[in-house]
Amino acid sequence: MSKTDWGRVGRMTDEDIDFSDIPPATPEQMAKALPLGHLFPELVQTQFVVALDEDIAEWAQQMGESQDLDYEDIVNQILREHIAQQEPLEDTLRRVIREGLHSVAA
């Protein structure tokens, strides 16, 4: 797992980054370059606008600040945990059919 403080990196501006020890890329190198999403697909995000209730937005911002994360990271973490707890669709269908058959047989 990376020890990089990605929250701090994400808040940096171009002016905050010291490029002085990096030589400029040549046109040949740029021709071979790949988009970041090809190298790190886990970093690719989809822009999805959601209106949060004010109390939820404030809580997420406070949680993010206390953990040095963006509030978007907090919301994503909560949603991932919720999704992980969900019953797979196939299991849900089997349960519903089984319950339906049981109620018809009773």
TORVEX-717667 format. One record per residue: x, y, z of N, C-alpha, C, O, CB in turn; residue number from 0. Coordinates in Angstrom, 2 decimals. Each point is the difference from the previous one (the first is absolute). Glycine has a CB too. Example, Ala and Ser with C-alpha at 12.3 -4.5 7.8 and 13.67 -1.06 7.14 Angstrom:
REM TORVEX-717667
KOLPA / nc1 / nc2 / nc3 / cac1 / cac2 / cac3 / cc1 / cc2 / cc3 / oc1 / oc2 / oc3 / cbc1 / cbc2 / cbc3 / n
KOLPA / 13.19 / -5.69 / 7.80 / -0.89 / 1.19 / 0.00 / 0.90 / 1.20 / 0.00 / 1.04 / -0.02 / 0.66 / -2.93 / -1.15 / 0.59 / 0
KOLPA / 1.54 / 2.22 / -1.97 / 0.82 / 1.19 / 0.06 / -0.77 / 1.09 / 0.73 / 0.51 / 1.11 / 0.17 / 0.67 / -1.74 / -2.32 / 1
This chain:
REM TORVEX-717667
KOLPA / nc1 / nc2 / nc3 / cac1 / cac2 / cac3 / cc1 / cc2 / cc3 / oc1 / oc2 / oc3 / cbc1 / cbc2 / cbc3 / n
KOLPA / 0.84 / -1.18 / 0.00 / -0.84 / 1.18 / 0.00 / 0.88 / 1.24 / 0.00 / 1.02 / 0.05 / 0.69 / -2.86 / -1.29 / 0.53 / 0
KOLPA / 1.46 / 2.21 / -1.98 / 0.78 / 1.23 / -0.13 / -0.02 / 0.80 / 1.29 / -1.03 / 0.10 / 0.66 / 0.51 / -0.04 / -3.11 / 1
KOLPA / 1.65 / 0.51 / 2.80 / 0.09 / 0.88 / 1.17 / -0.10 / 1.46 / -0.41 / 0.17 / 0.90 / 0.82 / 1.25 / -2.60 / 0.34 / 2
KOLPA / -1.72 / 1.93 / -2.44 / -0.13 / 1.36 / -0.50 / -1.25 / 0.64 / 0.57 / -1.05 / -0.65 / 0.07 / 2.26 / 0.02 / -2.18 / 3
KOLPA / -1.13 / 1.86 / 2.51 / -1.14 / 0.77 / 0.51 / -0.74 / 0.55 / -1.22 / 0.21 / 1.15 / -0.39 / 0.99 / -0.54 / 2.59 / 4
KOLPA / -2.07 / -1.42 / -2.79 / -0.68 / 0.38 / -1.24 / -0.93 / 1.18 / 0.19 / -0.21 / 0.78 / -0.93 / 0.36 / -3.14 / 0.19 / 5
KOLPA / -0.70 / 2.52 / 1.94 / -0.84 / 1.17 / 0.26 / 0.80 / 1.29 / -0.15 / -0.47 / 0.96 / -0.62 / -0.94 / -2.32 / 2.17 / 6
KOLPA / 2.62 / 1.39 / -0.98 / 0.88 / 1.17 / -0.12 / 0.43 / 0.20 / -1.44 / 0.02 / 1.12 / -0.50 / 0.79 / -1.47 / 2.85 / 7
KOLPA / -0.47 / -0.74 / -3.02 / 0.41 / 0.09 / -1.41 / -1.15 / 0.56 / -0.84 / 0.22 / 0.83 / -0.88 / 1.36 / -2.78 / 1.18 / 8
KOLPA / -2.78 / 1.51 / -0.03 / -1.16 / 0.47 / -0.76 / -0.29 / 1.48 / 0.19 / -0.56 / 0.65 / -0.88 / -0.36 / -2.91 / 1.07 / 9
KOLPA / 1.31 / 2.79 / 0.95 / -0.23 / 1.43 / 0.27 / 1.11 / 0.90 / -0.54 / -0.13 / 1.22 / 0.02 / -1.12 / -1.90 / 2.02 / 10
KOLPA / 2.33 / 0.08 / -2.52 / 1.11 / 0.80 / -0.51 / -0.36 / 0.66 / -1.32 / -0.73 / -0.57 / -0.82 / 2.35 / -0.96 / 1.97 / 11
KOLPA / -1.11 / 2.73 / -1.34 / -0.16 / 0.67 / -1.29 / 1.25 / -0.25 / -0.83 / 1.00 / -0.51 / 0.53 / -2.50 / 2.30 / 0.50 / 12
KOLPA / 1.47 / -1.45 / -2.30 / 1.18 / -0.17 / -0.85 / 1.18 / 0.79 / 0.56 / 1.15 / -0.44 / -0.11 / -2.64 / 0.11 / -1.89 / 13
KOLPA / 1.22 / 1.48 / 2.59 / 1.07 / 0.83 / 0.54 / 0.66 / -0.65 / 1.21 / 1.16 / 0.30 / 0.31 / -2.37 / 1.71 / -1.14 / 14
KOLPA / 0.50 / -2.90 / 1.53 / 0.55 / -0.67 / 1.18 / 0.97 / -1.13 / -0.35 / 0.75 / -0.46 / 0.86 / -2.86 / 1.04 / 0.34 / 15
KOLPA / 2.11 / -1.02 / -2.44 / 0.80 / -1.16 / -0.41 / 1.35 / 0.46 / -0.53 / 0.09 / 0.87 / -0.86 / -2.19 / -2.16 / 0.31 / 16
KOLPA / 3.15 / 0.69 / 1.08 / 1.37 / 0.32 / -0.42 / 0.41 / -0.96 / -1.11 / 0.24 / -1.18 / 0.25 / 0.35 / 2.06 / 2.06 / 17
KOLPA / -0.52 / -0.38 / -3.53 / 0.38 / -0.79 / -1.16 / 1.47 / 0.20 / -0.38 / 0.44 / -0.47 / -1.05 / -2.80 / 0.61 / 0.26 / 18
KOLPA / 3.12 / 0.57 / 1.63 / 1.35 / 0.40 / -0.39 / 0.95 / -1.16 / -0.25 / 0.96 / 0.15 / -0.76 / -1.34 / 1.90 / 2.07 / 19
KOLPA / 0.14 / -3.21 / -0.69 / 0.90 / -1.12 / -0.18 / -0.49 / -0.99 / -1.06 / 0.56 / -1.09 / -0.15 / 0.12 / 1.36 / 2.52 / 20
KOLPA / -1.73 / 0.11 / -3.10 / -0.55 / -0.88 / -1.04 / 0.30 / 0.61 / -1.37 / -0.41 / 1.12 / -0.28 / -1.43 / -1.93 / 1.84 / 21
KOLPA / 2.55 / 0.07 / -2.42 / 0.26 / 0.55 / -1.34 / -1.28 / 0.07 / -0.81 / -0.90 / -0.80 / 0.22 / 3.23 / -0.13 / -0.15 / 22
KOLPA / -2.44 / 1.87 / -1.00 / -1.20 / 0.10 / -0.83 / -0.17 / -1.27 / -0.85 / 0.98 / -0.61 / -0.42 / -0.74 / 3.13 / 0.37 / 23
KOLPA / -1.47 / -2.89 / -0.18 / -0.30 / -1.17 / -0.84 / 0.25 / 0.35 / -1.46 / -0.29 / 1.10 / -0.46 / -1.43 / -1.94 / 2.13 / 24
KOLPA / 2.26 / -0.13 / -2.38 / 0.27 / 0.20 / -1.43 / -1.27 / -0.32 / -0.79 / -0.89 / -0.68 / 0.52 / 3.35 / 0.10 / -0.22 / 25
KOLPA / -2.57 / 1.06 / -1.53 / -1.17 / -0.35 / -0.82 / -0.14 / -1.52 / -0.19 / -1.12 / -0.51 / -0.06 / 1.37 / 2.70 / -1.13 / 26
KOLPA / 0.88 / -2.90 / 1.12 / -0.06 / -1.45 / -0.15 / -0.61 / -0.65 / 1.25 / -0.81 / -0.93 / -0.10 / 2.83 / 1.00 / -1.41 / 27
KOLPA / -1.63 / 0.42 / 2.67 / -0.57 / -0.52 / 1.25 / -1.49 / 0.30 / 0.08 / -0.79 / -0.85 / 0.41 / 3.02 / 1.15 / 0.72 / 28
KOLPA / -2.61 / 0.89 / -1.51 / -1.42 / 0.38 / 0.05 / -0.84 / -0.84 / -0.95 / -1.16 / -0.29 / 0.28 / 1.84 / 2.61 / 0.35 / 29
KOLPA / -0.08 / -2.70 / -1.77 / -0.73 / -0.83 / -0.97 / -0.30 / -1.38 / 0.58 / -0.98 / -0.64 / -0.39 / 2.09 / 1.87 / -1.49 / 30
KOLPA / -0.28 / -1.70 / 2.81 / -0.18 / -1.32 / 0.62 / -0.83 / 0.08 / 1.29 / -0.36 / -1.03 / 0.58 / 2.54 / 0.32 / -1.56 / 31
KOLPA / -2.48 / 1.92 / 1.42 / -0.69 / 0.18 / 1.29 / -1.41 / -0.58 / -0.04 / -0.67 / 0.03 / -1.04 / 2.03 / 2.03 / 1.45 / 32
KOLPA / -1.79 / -2.57 / 0.73 / -1.35 / -0.54 / 0.15 / -0.77 / 0.87 / 0.98 / 0.59 / 0.59 / 0.91 / 0.22 / -2.95 / -1.40 / 33
KOLPA / -2.12 / 2.45 / 0.31 / -0.80 / 0.73 / 1.00 / 0.14 / -0.67 / 1.37 / 0.17 / -1.21 / 0.09 / -1.81 / 1.93 / -1.89 / 34
KOLPA / 1.57 / 0.07 / 2.84 / 0.17 / -0.51 / 1.36 / -0.95 / -1.15 / 0.31 / 0.36 / -0.93 / 0.72 / 0.38 / 3.20 / -0.03 / 35
KOLPA / -1.95 / -2.22 / -1.22 / -0.99 / -1.04 / 0.25 / 0.42 / -1.36 / -0.53 / -0.46 / -1.02 / 0.52 / -1.27 / 2.77 / -0.59 / 36
KOLPA / 2.59 / -1.79 / -0.96 / 0.49 / -1.28 / -0.51 / 1.01 / -0.61 / 0.97 / 0.08 / -1.23 / 0.12 / -0.44 / 2.03 / -2.48 / 37
KOLPA / 1.12 / 0.04 / 3.03 / 1.01 / -0.48 / 0.93 / -0.58 / -0.31 / 1.37 / 0.42 / -0.96 / 0.66 / 1.27 / 2.30 / -1.90 / 38
KOLPA / -2.64 / -0.53 / 1.67 / -0.60 / -0.15 / 1.32 / -1.53 / 0.07 / -0.12 / -0.59 / 1.02 / 0.35 / 2.65 / -0.01 / 0.75 / 39
KOLPA / -2.69 / -2.07 / -1.59 / -1.46 / 0.06 / -0.20 / -0.78 / 0.25 / 1.27 / -1.13 / 0.49 / -0.04 / 1.43 / -2.02 / -1.86 / 40
KOLPA / 0.29 / 1.20 / 3.06 / -0.70 / 0.23 / 1.26 / -0.13 / 1.48 / 0.33 / -0.78 / 0.37 / 0.87 / 1.63 / -2.56 / -0.08 / 41
KOLPA / -0.08 / 3.04 / -1.48 / -0.07 / 1.44 / 0.23 / -1.05 / 0.69 / -0.88 / -0.32 / 1.17 / 0.22 / 2.73 / -1.24 / 0.42 / 42
KOLPA / -2.93 / -0.64 / -1.63 / -0.97 / 0.59 / -0.90 / -1.32 / 0.16 / 0.76 / -0.51 / -0.95 / 0.60 / 1.64 / -0.07 / -2.65 / 43
KOLPA / -1.66 / 2.20 / 2.01 / -1.26 / 0.27 / 0.68 / -1.02 / 0.54 / -0.99 / 0.36 / 0.65 / -0.99 / 0.87 / -0.19 / 3.14 / 44
KOLPA / -2.48 / -0.73 / -1.88 / -1.10 / 0.52 / -0.80 / -0.60 / 1.18 / 0.74 / -0.30 / -0.08 / 1.19 / -0.16 / -2.20 / -2.21 / 45
KOLPA / 0.29 / 3.37 / 0.31 / -0.63 / 1.17 / 0.60 / -1.50 / -0.28 / 0.11 / -0.65 / -0.27 / -1.01 / 2.42 / 1.86 / 0.06 / 46
KOLPA / -2.30 / -1.52 / 2.17 / -1.40 / -0.29 / 0.25 / -0.47 / 1.00 / 1.05 / 0.45 / -0.06 / 1.15 / -0.20 / -2.42 / -1.74 / 47
KOLPA / -1.12 / 3.37 / 0.22 / -0.42 / 1.07 / 0.90 / -1.17 / -0.49 / 0.86 / -1.02 / -0.46 / -0.52 / 1.79 / 2.22 / -1.12 / 48
KOLPA / -0.60 / -1.66 / 2.95 / -1.03 / -0.41 / 0.94 / -0.21 / 1.15 / 0.98 / 0.95 / 0.53 / 0.56 / -0.34 / -3.00 / -0.79 / 49
KOLPA / -1.85 / 2.84 / 0.42 / -0.31 / 1.04 / 0.99 / -0.16 / -0.67 / 1.36 / -0.89 / -0.82 / 0.19 / -0.25 / 2.29 / -1.95 / 50
KOLPA / 2.02 / -1.12 / 2.69 / -0.06 / -0.56 / 1.34 / -0.76 / 0.95 / 0.91 / 0.07 / 1.22 / -0.17 / 2.10 / -2.43 / -0.18 / 51
KOLPA / -2.88 / 0.66 / 1.30 / -0.63 / 0.83 / 1.02 / 1.12 / 0.73 / 0.76 / 1.10 / -0.52 / 0.14 / -3.12 / -1.05 / 0.06 / 52
KOLPA / 1.71 / 2.75 / 0.28 / 1.02 / 0.84 / 0.62 / 0.68 / -0.70 / 1.17 / 1.22 / 0.08 / 0.16 / -2.51 / 1.92 / -0.85 / 53
KOLPA / 0.50 / -2.71 / 1.53 / 0.60 / -0.66 / 1.16 / 0.94 / -1.13 / -0.42 / 1.03 / -0.23 / 0.65 / -3.05 / 0.80 / 0.69 / 54
KOLPA / 1.69 / -1.27 / -2.41 / 0.86 / -1.08 / -0.50 / 1.29 / 0.58 / -0.58 / 1.09 / -0.51 / 0.25 / -3.13 / -0.92 / -0.74 / 55
KOLPA / 1.90 / 2.50 / -0.28 / 1.19 / 0.64 / -0.60 / 0.93 / 0.53 / 1.09 / 1.21 / -0.16 / -0.10 / -2.56 / 0.79 / -1.93 / 56
KOLPA / 0.80 / 0.00 / 3.05 / 0.82 / 0.52 / 1.09 / 0.71 / -1.13 / 0.74 / 1.18 / 0.11 / 0.32 / -2.74 / 1.83 / -0.08 / 57
KOLPA / 0.84 / -3.04 / 0.02 / 0.60 / -1.14 / 0.69 / 1.13 / -0.58 / -0.83 / 1.07 / -0.30 / 0.54 / -3.27 / -0.19 / 0.58 / 58
KOLPA / 1.98 / 0.31 / -2.43 / 1.03 / -0.58 / -0.87 / 1.23 / 0.92 / -0.05 / 1.13 / -0.48 / 0.02 / -2.92 / -0.66 / -1.39 / 59
KOLPA / 1.57 / 2.44 / 1.32 / 1.13 / 0.93 / -0.01 / 0.77 / -0.07 / 1.31 / 1.23 / 0.00 / 0.00 / -2.49 / 1.51 / -1.56 / 60
KOLPA / 0.56 / -1.57 / 2.68 / 0.66 / -0.10 / 1.31 / 0.78 / -1.30 / 0.12 / 1.13 / -0.01 / 0.50 / -2.94 / 1.41 / 0.51 / 61
KOLPA / 1.21 / -2.50 / -1.46 / 0.69 / -1.29 / 0.05 / 1.24 / 0.03 / -0.88 / 1.05 / -0.50 / 0.38 / -3.24 / -0.67 / 0.06 / 62
KOLPA / 2.05 / 1.75 / -1.62 / 1.14 / 0.10 / -0.91 / 1.12 / 0.81 / 0.60 / 1.17 / -0.40 / -0.09 / -2.72 / 0.20 / -1.82 / 63
KOLPA / 1.23 / 1.34 / 2.51 / 1.02 / 0.84 / 0.61 / 0.70 / -0.73 / 1.14 / 1.22 / 0.11 / 0.15 / -2.53 / 1.93 / -0.79 / 64
KOLPA / 0.55 / -2.77 / 1.45 / 0.60 / -0.69 / 1.15 / 0.88 / -1.16 / -0.44 / 0.89 / -0.41 / 0.75 / -2.86 / 1.05 / 0.62 / 65
KOLPA / 1.74 / -1.18 / -2.58 / 0.80 / -1.11 / -0.50 / 0.93 / 0.43 / -1.14 / 0.62 / -0.84 / -0.65 / -2.46 / -0.72 / 1.30 / 66
KOLPA / 1.94 / 2.86 / -0.87 / 0.83 / 0.57 / -1.07 / -0.37 / -0.60 / -1.36 / 0.86 / -0.35 / -0.79 / 1.01 / 0.72 / 2.44 / 67
KOLPA / -3.18 / -0.47 / -1.89 / -0.53 / -0.50 / -1.27 / -0.98 / 1.03 / -0.55 / -0.50 / 0.85 / 0.74 / 0.79 / -3.27 / -0.02 / 68
KOLPA / -0.56 / 2.34 / -2.02 / -1.05 / 0.81 / -0.58 / -1.35 / -0.61 / 0.37 / -0.10 / -1.21 / 0.21 / 1.61 / 1.93 / -2.13 / 69
KOLPA / -2.54 / 0.11 / 1.99 / -1.31 / -0.53 / 0.36 / -0.49 / -1.01 / -1.03 / -0.77 / -0.90 / 0.32 / 0.24 / 3.04 / 0.85 / 70
KOLPA / 0.99 / -1.99 / -2.44 / -0.38 / -0.98 / -1.02 / 0.54 / -1.38 / 0.34 / -0.66 / -1.01 / -0.25 / 0.64 / 2.83 / -1.47 / 71
KOLPA / 1.22 / -1.87 / 2.30 / 0.59 / -1.28 / 0.40 / -0.84 / -0.65 / 1.10 / -0.20 / -1.21 / 0.01 / 2.48 / 2.05 / -0.63 / 72
KOLPA / -2.76 / -0.02 / 1.55 / -0.83 / -0.51 / 1.10 / -1.31 / -0.57 / -0.57 / -0.40 / -1.11 / 0.36 / 1.40 / 2.80 / 1.25 / 73
KOLPA / -1.66 / -0.95 / -2.49 / -1.26 / -0.46 / -0.59 / 0.23 / -1.28 / -0.80 / -0.80 / -0.94 / 0.09 / -0.05 / 3.32 / -0.19 / 74
KOLPA / 1.93 / -2.44 / -0.69 / 0.31 / -1.21 / -0.76 / 0.23 / -1.20 / 0.93 / -0.47 / -1.10 / -0.28 / 1.48 / 2.52 / -1.54 / 75
KOLPA / -0.28 / -1.20 / 2.91 / 0.27 / -1.08 / 0.95 / -1.30 / -0.53 / 0.59 / -0.19 / -1.21 / 0.11 / 2.42 / 2.23 / 0.43 / 76
KOLPA / -3.12 / -0.13 / -0.16 / -1.29 / -0.41 / 0.58 / -0.81 / -0.78 / -1.02 / -0.58 / -1.03 / 0.33 / 0.59 / 3.04 / 1.18 / 77
KOLPA / -0.06 / -1.52 / -2.75 / -0.76 / -0.71 / -1.03 / 0.60 / -1.37 / -0.30 / -0.75 / -0.97 / -0.17 / 0.11 / 3.18 / -0.81 / 78
KOLPA / 1.97 / -2.32 / 0.93 / 0.64 / -1.30 / -0.24 / -0.35 / -0.99 / 1.11 / -0.31 / -1.16 / -0.27 / 2.19 / 2.30 / -0.95 / 79
KOLPA / -1.83 / -0.68 / 2.47 / -0.33 / -0.88 / 1.13 / -1.45 / -0.45 / -0.08 / -0.31 / -1.16 / 0.27 / 2.02 / 2.32 / 1.14 / 80
KOLPA / -2.60 / -0.25 / -1.78 / -1.42 / -0.35 / -0.12 / -0.21 / -1.02 / -1.11 / -0.73 / -0.98 / 0.18 / 0.10 / 3.26 / 0.66 / 81
KOLPA / 1.27 / -2.06 / -1.98 / -0.13 / -0.91 / -1.14 / 0.53 / -1.39 / 0.37 / -0.59 / -1.01 / -0.36 / 0.81 / 2.95 / -1.25 / 82
KOLPA / 0.89 / -1.98 / 2.33 / 0.61 / -1.28 / 0.38 / -0.92 / -0.81 / 0.90 / 0.09 / -1.23 / 0.02 / 2.17 / 2.27 / -0.22 / 83
KOLPA / -3.13 / -0.39 / 0.93 / -0.92 / -0.69 / 0.91 / -1.26 / -0.49 / -0.70 / -0.81 / -0.71 / 0.61 / 1.70 / 2.11 / 1.23 / 84
KOLPA / -1.07 / -1.03 / -3.10 / -1.22 / -0.36 / -0.71 / 0.05 / -1.45 / -0.45 / 1.06 / -0.54 / -0.31 / -1.33 / 2.90 / -0.44 / 85
KOLPA / -0.89 / -2.98 / 0.73 / -0.14 / -1.38 / -0.46 / 0.14 / -0.02 / -1.52 / -0.60 / 0.83 / -0.68 / -0.91 / -1.42 / 2.65 / 86
KOLPA / 2.30 / -0.35 / -2.52 / 0.11 / -0.09 / -1.46 / -1.37 / -0.23 / -0.64 / -0.87 / -0.65 / 0.60 / 3.20 / -0.26 / -0.36 / 87
KOLPA / -2.53 / 1.44 / -1.45 / -1.29 / -0.09 / -0.68 / -0.47 / -1.45 / -0.13 / -1.18 / -0.29 / 0.22 / 1.73 / 2.39 / -1.46 / 88
KOLPA / 0.36 / -3.00 / 0.89 / -0.39 / -1.40 / -0.16 / -0.54 / -0.57 / 1.31 / -0.99 / -0.73 / 0.01 / 2.72 / 0.46 / -1.81 / 89
KOLPA / -1.07 / 0.60 / 2.92 / -0.47 / -0.47 / 1.31 / -1.36 / 0.61 / 0.34 / -0.85 / -0.69 / 0.57 / 3.23 / 0.43 / 0.18 / 90
KOLPA / -2.58 / 1.51 / -1.08 / -1.29 / 0.66 / 0.25 / -1.11 / -0.69 / -0.79 / -1.07 / -0.28 / 0.54 / 2.25 / 2.46 / -0.13 / 91
KOLPA / -0.92 / -2.45 / -1.70 / -1.01 / -0.68 / -0.82 / -0.32 / -1.39 / 0.55 / -1.16 / -0.37 / 0.08 / 1.96 / 1.65 / -2.08 / 92
KOLPA / 0.23 / -2.03 / 2.37 / -0.24 / -1.34 / 0.56 / -0.84 / 0.08 / 1.27 / -0.92 / -0.79 / 0.20 / 3.10 / 0.00 / -1.17 / 93
KOLPA / -1.86 / 1.77 / 1.85 / -0.74 / 0.15 / 1.25 / -1.46 / 0.36 / -0.27 / -0.90 / -0.56 / 0.62 / 3.02 / 1.27 / 0.53 / 94
KOLPA / -2.34 / 0.24 / -2.08 / -1.37 / 0.43 / -0.31 / -0.80 / -1.16 / -0.59 / -1.15 / -0.21 / 0.37 / 1.96 / 2.56 / -0.77 / 95
KOLPA / -0.20 / -3.11 / -0.50 / -0.70 / -1.15 / -0.60 / -0.28 / -1.05 / 1.07 / -1.10 / -0.55 / 0.06 / 2.22 / 0.98 / -2.28 / 96
KOLPA / -0.14 / -0.71 / 3.05 / -0.18 / -0.99 / 1.06 / -1.12 / 0.43 / 0.95 / -0.84 / -0.81 / 0.38 / 3.28 / 0.17 / -0.54 / 97
KOLPA / -2.46 / 1.92 / 0.54 / -1.05 / 0.50 / 0.90 / -1.37 / -0.07 / -0.68 / -1.00 / -0.33 / 0.63 / 2.67 / 1.85 / 0.49 / 98
KOLPA / -1.69 / -1.19 / -2.42 / -1.25 / -0.05 / -0.75 / -0.53 / -1.42 / -0.09 / -1.19 / -0.22 / 0.19 / 1.91 / 2.21 / -1.50 / 99
KOLPA / 0.15 / -2.95 / 1.02 / -0.41 / -1.40 / -0.08 / -0.46 / -0.51 / 1.36 / -0.96 / -0.77 / 0.10 / 2.57 / 0.41 / -1.98 / 100
KOLPA / -0.92 / 0.79 / 2.94 / -0.36 / -0.41 / 1.35 / -1.38 / 0.53 / 0.37 / -0.80 / -0.72 / 0.60 / 3.23 / 0.68 / 0.04 / 101
KOLPA / -2.73 / 1.29 / -1.00 / -1.30 / 0.57 / 0.35 / -1.14 / -0.64 / -0.81 / -1.12 / -0.13 / 0.49 / 2.26 / 2.28 / 0.10 / 102
KOLPA / -0.84 / -2.55 / -1.84 / -1.02 / -0.67 / -0.82 / -0.28 / -1.40 / 0.54 / -1.14 / -0.45 / -0.02 / 1.87 / 1.77 / -2.00 / 103
KOLPA / 0.32 / -2.01 / 2.49 / -0.15 / -1.36 / 0.50 / -0.69 / -0.03 / 1.36 / -0.56 / -1.03 / 0.39 / 2.61 / 0.39 / -1.65 / 104
KOLPA / -2.01 / 1.75 / 1.99 / -0.56 / 0.02 / 1.36 / -1.50 / 0.11 / 0.01 / -0.61 / 0.03 / 1.07 / 2.68 / 1.01 / -0.29 / 105
